[in-house]
Amino acid sequence: MNTNESLFDIDFIEENEENENENVRDFNNREALLFAIDCSPSMFQKEEDIYPFKFSLKATISFLEKYIIQNHSDFIGILFFSTDKNKNTHDYKNIYIFKNIDVPDSQTILDLEEIEKDNDLFSSSIGTNESVNFSEVLLTISQMFSENNKTVDSKKVLLFTNQDNPIPDSLSKENKTIFNIINDFSFLKILVEPFFLYNAEKPFDFDIFYKDFFETLYADNEEYLTMVSQDISKRLDQLVTKIHQKEVKKRSLFKIPFHISDDLTIGVEGFNIISEQKKSSYVWIDDQSGKVADLSTTWVCHDTTQPLFPSDFKYSYIYGGKLVVFTKDELFKIRNFGKPGLTLLGFKPLSKLKFQYNIKHPYFIYPDENQYIGSYSVFAHLLDTMAKMEKMAICNFIPRSNSSPRLVALLPQTEERDENDIQIIPPGFNVIPLPFADDIRTVKNNACERASEELDIEFGKIIKGINNKEGYNPRTINNPYLQKFYLNLQTIALNRDEIEDIKDDTIFQYEVSDKVNELIQSIGSQLSIRSETPKEVKRKNTDNSQSQRKKQCNEKTGIANVTSADSLKSYTVAELKEYLTSVNIKPTKKKADLIDQVVAYLKL
């Protein structure tokens, strides 16, 4: 039995392989994430309208709302320390496990929201305390990761605190114990990401304790040590952004050798720096039981109706009106152009790289010392030299086994740091895929009549005169479709009645002066462009149900004049809440409860 693909479609198999590889990576790269939040009294002291503890909870909630949708295969836990109550395996004092490391759920968000809104709830159920044995906090963290028996690729602690010295002078002996535990963290590959918050009592001093803490933890990994932020967070949006930046999974797409010459090879790893974000795929469930359905695909022969197995398949392609049949192994042999790797072919001036040559999004490569010792040094010298000489490298690129070769250009990218000496652009090479002769198309366009030179000058004035304050920064513009989709998903999952409005960042606010408006009107008149909008074509409405709803809406009377509970169903949640507030009744959240409140008040 042959399966007939429409073209010499080697990409058909390659696409399937990529999907399989992605599934393997997703399974092997699951992450365990633990939020460790300080609950000492200083975290509840208000300063500049900031309560550090509530600040931490809001940031955690905001992060989880997005994280549990996009990373549903990962694990999350929440730990409070410096608490009045205890809840942990070894019954350590002042340590409270709010959620063990497990698959995240919407109930966790709802519970955190209740604590964030109700101070008395936290005080009565968990409470705050000045003292805590920090070594026991670290031991509890280690124990929580150990009790999660699922295979994970990384273990990470997000630490929220405004205490620069968690070890009181009376417990100075604890220092040695703590640093022994830190060594265990390194052995168990537990990473710690700190988020230091504002302290109303005194300025936060990183050098007192945490400098030695992180230098010990990351003694063998300078890359992580340089990423430890000492900044004090004072704004919620900045804190949430910082958490998301720290939590971006830096998974390499490939690790391959870079052959610079016959006698010189270094190791590099590649990253996908731009990837279109799509909403997570839906899951089929049984309508009766609500359980997730197990899906399976069975191939059946059209002639015999017998089931087919992978060994029964071959691939055929039409050539000259005939079917040419290949086995899967034969196709792989045809496509085999050597082992994965990057091979240097030569150098060209940067000016030779045309914008239209970029046929696909670029990769980013960085040296990998684990493959070849000395890769960092050679890579750095090559990068600096090419940047100074304004050169790009042309290479043959095979990212993985059985991949088709591709010509690429390596663009040098030097490191950039901000005024606080924090890295904003890393050093490395951008890998730009280049087209083959087969990829270039010749498009014939008829020449159009050009505008006059005077109009060109006036258009130039308009372009310069239209100003957008923020400019274009892709890091600040969210996809409005995804934002709306996830917001609706959160609203349903968290059982909320109202959907919040999203901010559409794609709508820019431009400032246009009167002078620029005059230029626009002048050009419009010269080109005979009508500014008025065309009249809308009215369509006859044949939907009786829609007209009936409109009629009911117009006939709606005030809530105070309704005569039955059924009449209240036509009112919106906002209208019901407004009425209850006007009669000094605190409205609830759900519409059904709001209707019950109005019915009770009007005694219907």
Secondary structure, DSSP 4 states (H G I P E B T S, - for coil): -EEE-SS--HHHHHHHHHHHHHHHHHHHT-EEEEEEEE-SGGGG--BTTB-HHHHHHHHHHHHHHHHHHH-TTSEEEEEEES-SS-BSTT--TTEEEEEEEE---HHHHHHHHHHHH-HHHHHHHT---S---HHHHHHHHHHHHHH--S--SEEEEEEEE--S--S-GGGTTHHHHHHHHHHHHHHHTEEEEEEEE--SSS---TTTTHHHHHHHHTTT-HHHHHT---PEE--HHHHHHHHHHHHS----SEEEEEEEETTEEEEEEEEE------PPPP--B-TTT-PBPPP---EE-TTT--EE-GGG-EEEEEETTEEEEE-HHHHHHHH--SSSEEEEEEEEEGGG--GGG--SPPEEEEE-TTTSTTHHHHHHHHHHHHHHHTEEEEEEEE-STTPPPEEEEEEEE--EE-TTS-EEE--EEEEEE---GGG------PPPPPPPHHHHHHHHHHHHH-B-SS---GGG---HHHHHHHHHHHHHHTT-SSPPPPP-TTS---B--HHHHHHHHHHHHHTT---SPPPPPP-----HHHHHHHHHHHT---GGG--SGGGGGGS-HHHHHHHHHHTT----SSHHHHHHHHHHHHT-
